[in-house]
Amino acid sequence: MEKGKGVMVGGRRWAVDFTDNSTSPSRDIPDPPGFSRSSQDQDDSTLSRQKKDAESNWKSQKAWEVAQAPFKNLLMMGFMMWMAGSTVHLFSIGITFSALWQPISALQGVGKVFEPYKDSRVDLLGPKLLFIALNLGGLALGVWKLNTLGLLPTHASDWVFSLPPAQEVEHSGGGIPLC
C-alpha cells in the first residue's frame, strides 16, 4: 500500500465496513477474568443513587441559601432607611419605595426563584415559607418607614375631608343691621 492512500472498500476511500454478519444475537467472546456483569450493574446503580442523593442534598442546601438571601437585603435596606432620616425628601422617598418594591417583586416570583431546585427528593416548602416571611418583613419595614415619614393616613386629621361639615348651632350678630 502506498503512503497517503486509503483502503478502498466498496468504491469509497477510507470507508470501513461495520456490518456484523453473525447469526447469533450475542458474540461468543468470554468476559475477561475477574469481570462480572452483575457486579458492574450493582456498582453503577449504587454510584448513580449516591450521585442523585448528593445532587438532591446540594439542591436542598442551595434552596435554603436562596431563602435566606432576603435577610441580608433586609439589614442593608434598614441601614439605608436609617441613614435617610425621617424627613420627607427625594432620597428618603426613593429608598422607601425601593424597600416596598423589592419584596413585592420577589413575592411575585417565588416560583421562578425556586424552579432550579425543584426535585422529587427535595422539599421546598420550608425554604419557600422562609423566603415569603423574610420578604413580608421587608415589606413591613417599608410600611413602617412610610409611617415614620408621615405619608400614611393614620391620624384623624388625615380623614377630615370625609367628615360632613358641622351644623351651625347658634347665630350671633351685633351692631347695626345693614338691610
Summary of the structure (lengths in Angstrom):
residues: 179
radius of gyration: 38.1
end to end distance: 137.1
largest distance: 139.2
contacts: 354
relative contact order: 0.10
helix: 59%
strand: 2%
